[in-house]
Amino acid sequence: MDPDQVTPLTPELYDYVLRHNPQLDRVRRELVDTTYEKLGGRARMQVSEEQGPLLAFLAKLVGARLIVEVGTFTGMSALWMAEALPDGGKVITCDVSEEWTAYGREAWEKAGVADRIDLRIGPALDTLRALPADPVIDLSFIDADKENNGRYWEELVPRTRPGGMIVVDNVFFHGEVTDPEATGGGGATRDFNEQVLADDRVESVMLTVADGLTLARKR
């Protein structure tokens, strides 16, 4: 590929992108500020500002009524997806932290979507395995501990309806996936990406959004 085909994402261009996407309302802006104020460096775990509208767009695109999220953190992505649901729709979101998700609960209440979000505290694998085995999930978003991505994937793919979508965040793992010697989260993410690529149950694309985003559609 010609390097000239790739436009570097400068701070000015990134600001331009944000200005041409849906803007953060008061509730979302307060949630961003609270996350940084209370959690410091961990706030980088929050979805980037352009990812929230993208998740909402994808939810509408697939006509989602049931969404499963692995990794709630402080609730921004769940908020965006819940607002995209029709009446009667539901987001089931999994996390292990009562502390972090408390900020999300408050934001969901303020945004008027708390009744659409079912927060389940505990190991995500246990939560996923307790879901019905029927393929009824319309959209899933995986954004949790990278070492378990492959296990989450194997629980979600069979439970996803044909035409449904699985979205996975941080598939670049800060660029470590290109290092054949990478271990930990980088090595796990590299292996997971190969797992997705070889999975003929889905068709997938990897995008240069934030720290890398994979979109997979169930065949």
Residue, then its C-alpha position, 0 to 999 in steps of 0.5 A: m500500500d502507498p503510505d500516501q494513502v494513509t492520512p496521519l491523524t493529527p490533533e487538528l484532524y482529530d478535533y475536526v472528526l469530533r466536530h463532525n460527529p454527534q456531540l457529547d451532551r451534558v450527561r456524557r460530558e459530566l461522565v467523562d469529567t467524573t471518570y478522569e477526576k475519580l479514576g485518573g490514568r484508568a480513565r483511558m479505559q473509557v471508550s473514545e469520544e468517536q466510538g460511542p456514536l459509532l456503537a449507537f449507529l451500529a445498534k441502529l444499523v442492525g436493528a438491535r433489541l438485545i445487546v450484550e456488553v463485556g466490560t462496563f467500566t463507567g458506563m459510557s458505551a452502555l449509555w450510547m447503545a441503550e439510547a439507540l434501542p427501541d422501546g423494549g430493548k435491553v443492554i446486558t452489561c457485565d463488569v466486576s467493579e461496583e465502584w466503577t459501574a456506580y458512576g455509570r448507574e448515576a449517568w444512566e439515571k440522568a439520561g433516562v435509560a436506566d430501565r434499558i440497562d441490566l448491569r450484572i456484577g461478576p466474572a463475565l464468563d459466568t454471566l455469558r455462560a448463564l445466558p440462553a444458548d439460543p442465537v438471539i443477541d443482535l449486537s455485542f461489544i467486547d471491551a474487557d480483560k484482553e486475556n479472555n477475549g477468545r473465551y468471550w468470543e466463543e460464548l458470544v458467537p453461537r448466541t448471536r443471530p445471523g446478521g448480528m454483530i460483535v464489536v471488539d475494542n483495543v485490537f491493536f493493544h497500543g501497537e503491541v500486536t505487531d511484536p511477535e515476542a509480545t506477551g500479556g495483553g499484547g500477545a493475547t490480543r495478537d492471538f485473538n485477532e488470528q482467532v477471529l480471522a480464521d473463524d468462518r462463522v463470521e465475516s470481519v473487518m479491522l478498523t483504525v478507530a482509536d486503539g483498533l476496532t474489529l467488526a464481525r458479522k455473524r453469517 
